[in-house]
Amino acid sequence: MKSILRVIIFVPLALIILFFSMANRGSVRIGLDPFAPSDGSGPSFEAPIFLVVLASMAIGVLAGGISSWLGHLSVRRAAKIARAEARKTRVEIDKLRQQALASLPADKRVKSS
């Protein structure tokens, strides 16, 4: 099911990116100094439009992922603490169960089993 869903989503997405790239092959000048005059005297380079757009999207997705990951640090920390407490509680329950069974008389242990 997951592989079919991936194909249904990623094949059209790849085709859209491919067609977008083919349609936008023209070059643009990318200026690296926002305060330089518009005559292009500052540091700059030329790149195809599709490369600029796709790189911008990739950087945005990466920045969003990092932001989301950092935003959920407290939730992951709380979940880690809860798992540790649950593990300790399970160990304590097992100890108490063994102690309770050990304190039962032998004839009651056989009946409860």
Number of C-alpha atoms within 10 A of each C-alpha: 5 7 8 9 9 10 11 11 11 12 11 11 12 11 11 12 14 12 11 15 17 11 11 13 13 12 14 14 12 15 17 12 12 9 8 12 10 9 6 14 10 14 11 12 12 12 14 15 19 20 15 15 14 14 12 12 12 12 12 12 12 12 12 12 12 11 11 11 11 10 11 10 11 10 10 12 11 11 12 12 12 12 12 12 12 12 12 12 12 12 12 12 12 12 12 12 12 11 11 10 14 11 10 12 9 10 8 10 12 9 7 8 5
